[in-house]
Amino acid sequence: MEVTLIWKAEWNTMKGIYIVSRYLPFIDVPIALIFGMNEGLSVEGCKVLYTFITWMFGIGQATADLILALRTWVVWRKTRRVGLWLTVCYIAVWVVILTGLGLQLKIITYAPSPVPRLIGCVVRDPTVVWTIVYAAATIYYAIMLVLMLIPAISAWKSGASAYSSGLVRAMYSDGVIFYIYIFVLSLLNLIVIVKLPVRHTVMYAMYCSA
């Protein structure tokens, strides 16, 4: 179905956003594995790979979040007010996230791994910036979840006429479940970052981009 509906479709902005979000993990995830498992990785090599991985995850997550915003806007029937609110929210959150990522890359330090056969290199980074980044992401997903719940509940209460279509039911039910999933995952990441070292966090970008 994806080949028919996406690959064979004419190129447009939405197709480009989807392709980036869908297939970027095939680039950054293998590099992340090299970063984490490569024996004898130098400090400079560690810095280069970590910087690349950070920005690739950022780009992938930004495109995935843009798709979420566009999907939410469609559910609200592309109303101008909601479209403006989503645009402001998306820009504000991602200004915070990208600024945080850039700042984090400037202040972190790298060191040779004490166990090079298990870990490629060691990244020492303070958790305060990551806390801000994940807090911004969690707030964004909370807003998306609320904006998805409002029309879904309204459609359900309105009766069979508005909720009879299988496509409509799938759009609302699957959408709400997915939004709950990414909100909970982001919230867990935030909790783990506060309680544990950053290297133990779940890279939610991989899940949302898949």
Backbone hydrogen bonds, N-H to C=O, Kabsch-Sander energy under -0.5 kcal/mol:
donor,donor_aa,acceptor,acceptor_aa,energy
5,L,1,M,-3.0
6,I,2,E,-2.5
7,W,2,E,-1.5
8,K,3,V,-1.8
9,A,6,I,-0.8
16,G,12,N,-2.1
17,I,13,T,-2.4
18,Y,14,M,-2.3
19,I,15,K,-2.6
20,V,16,G,-2.1
21,S,17,I,-2.4
22,R,18,Y,-2.9
23,Y,19,I,-2.4
24,L,20,V,-1.7
26,F,23,Y,-1.2
27,I,24,L,-2.3
28,D,24,L,-2.1
29,V,25,P,-1.9
31,I,27,I,-1.2
32,A,28,D,-2.3
33,L,29,V,-2.1
34,I,30,P,-2.1
35,F,31,I,-2.5
36,G,32,A,-2.0
37,M,33,L,-1.9
38,N,34,I,-2.3
41,L,38,N,-0.8
41,L,120,G,-0.5
46,C,42,S,-2.6
47,K,43,V,-2.2
48,V,44,E,-2.3
49,L,45,G,-2.5
50,Y,46,C,-2.5
51,T,47,K,-2.3
52,F,48,V,-2.2
53,I,49,L,-2.8
54,T,50,Y,-2.5
55,W,51,T,-2.1
56,M,52,F,-2.4
57,F,53,I,-2.7
58,G,54,T,-2.0
59,I,55,W,-2.7
60,G,56,M,-2.6
61,Q,57,F,-2.6
62,A,58,G,-2.3
63,T,59,I,-2.2
64,A,60,G,-2.0
65,D,61,Q,-2.7
66,L,62,A,-1.8
67,I,63,T,-1.9
68,L,64,A,-1.9
69,A,65,D,-2.2
70,L,66,L,-2.5
71,R,67,I,-2.6
72,T,68,L,-2.4
73,W,69,A,-2.2
74,V,70,L,-2.1
75,V,71,R,-2.1
76,W,72,T,-1.6
77,R,74,V,-2.2
78,K,73,W,-2.9
79,T,76,W,-0.9
83,G,79,T,-2.4
84,L,80,R,-2.5
85,W,81,R,-2.2
86,L,82,V,-2.9
87,T,83,G,-2.0
88,V,84,L,-2.4
89,C,85,W,-2.5
90,Y,86,L,-2.8
91,I,87,T,-2.5
92,A,88,V,-2.6
93,V,89,C,-2.5
94,W,90,Y,-2.4
95,V,91,I,-2.0
96,V,92,A,-1.7
97,I,93,V,-2.4
98,L,94,W,-2.5
99,T,95,V,-2.0
100,G,96,V,-2.3
101,L,97,I,-2.6
102,G,98,L,-2.4
103,L,99,T,-2.4
104,Q,100,G,-2.6
105,L,101,L,-2.1
106,K,102,G,-0.9
106,K,103,L,-0.5
107,I,103,L,-1.4
108,I,104,Q,-1.6
109,T,124,R,-2.3
111,A,122,V,-2.2
113,S,120,G,-0.6
118,L,115,V,-2.2
119,I,115,V,-2.5
120,G,36,G,-1.2
122,V,111,A,-2.6
124,R,109,T,-3.1
124,R,122,V,-0.5
125,D,123,V,-0.7
130,W,126,P,-0.6
131,T,127,T,-2.5
132,I,128,V,-1.6
133,V,129,V,-2.4
134,Y,130,W,-2.7
135,A,131,T,-2.1
136,A,132,I,-2.3
137,A,133,V,-2.0
138,T,134,Y,-2.5
139,I,135,A,-2.3
140,Y,136,A,-2.1
141,Y,137,A,-2.4
142,A,138,T,-2.1
143,I,139,I,-2.2
144,M,140,Y,-2.3
145,L,141,Y,-2.4
146,V,142,A,-2.2
147,L,143,I,-2.5
148,M,144,M,-1.6
149,L,145,L,-2.4
150,I,146,V,-2.2
152,A,148,M,-1.4
153,I,149,L,-3.0
154,S,150,I,-2.0
155,A,151,P,-2.6
156,W,152,A,-2.1
157,K,153,I,-2.4
158,S,154,S,-1.5
159,G,156,W,-0.8
162,A,159,G,-0.8
163,Y,159,G,-1.0
164,S,160,A,-1.3
169,R,165,S,-2.4
170,A,166,G,-2.5
171,M,167,L,-2.4
172,Y,168,V,-2.3
173,S,169,R,-3.1
174,D,170,A,-1.9
175,G,170,A,-0.6
175,G,171,M,-0.9
176,V,172,Y,-2.8
177,I,173,S,-2.3
178,F,174,D,-2.4
179,Y,175,G,-2.5
180,I,176,V,-2.4
181,Y,177,I,-2.2
182,I,178,F,-2.4
183,F,179,Y,-2.0
184,V,180,I,-2.7
185,L,181,Y,-2.4
186,S,182,I,-2.3
187,L,183,F,-2.5
188,L,184,V,-2.5
189,N,185,L,-2.1
190,L,186,S,-2.1
191,I,187,L,-2.3
192,V,188,L,-2.9
193,I,189,N,-2.6
194,V,190,L,-1.8
195,K,191,I,-1.9
196,L,192,V,-3.6
200,H,197,P,-1.9
201,T,198,V,-2.1
204,Y,202,V,-1.6
206,M,203,M,-1.4
207,Y,203,M,-0.7
208,C,204,Y,-2.5
209,S,205,A,-1.9
210,A,206,M,-0.7
